[in-house]
C-alpha cells in the first residue's frame, strides 16, 4: 500500500501504485471542480462566486497536469499565483446566523487539504527528482487554495465580529 495512514484518514481504499494514486488525484480534482461550479451557481455573494469559479478553473488545470503525467508528458506546473483578492465583498449572508456558505467554504478547505495530503504522499513515493518536485509543487498549490479560502473565512468572521 502507498499510505495506510492516508487511506485510513480518508477511506481511500486500496492504492497499490503511483498510477492509482494519480488517477485518484484526477478524481479529486474533477470532484473539486464540480463542487466549486455547483456552489458558484448557487451563491448570491459576488466575492464567493468569483472565488468558486477561480478554484474550479484551478482544479481543471490540476486534473490536466495529472493526465499529462499519466501520459508521460513533461511535468509542467504553473507556479505563479494569480489568485485575485476575494475578501473585498460580502453579502448579508455572512452577517446572519445561517452559516450555509461558511459551511460550504469549510467543506472546500477540507477538499483542498485532502488533495494536498495526497500530493505530499505522492512526492514522498515518487522515484525521480522531477516527479518529487512536481507533486511537491502541486501540494503547495493546494495549500495555497486552502489558505485562500481560510483568508476569505477570516475576513468574513472579522466582518461579522465588527457588526
Secondary structure as UniProt FT lines:
FT   HELIX           4..10
FT   HELIX           18..42
FT   HELIX           46..70
FT   TURN            71..72
FT   HELIX           92..95
FT   HELIX           100..125
FT   HELIX           129..162
//
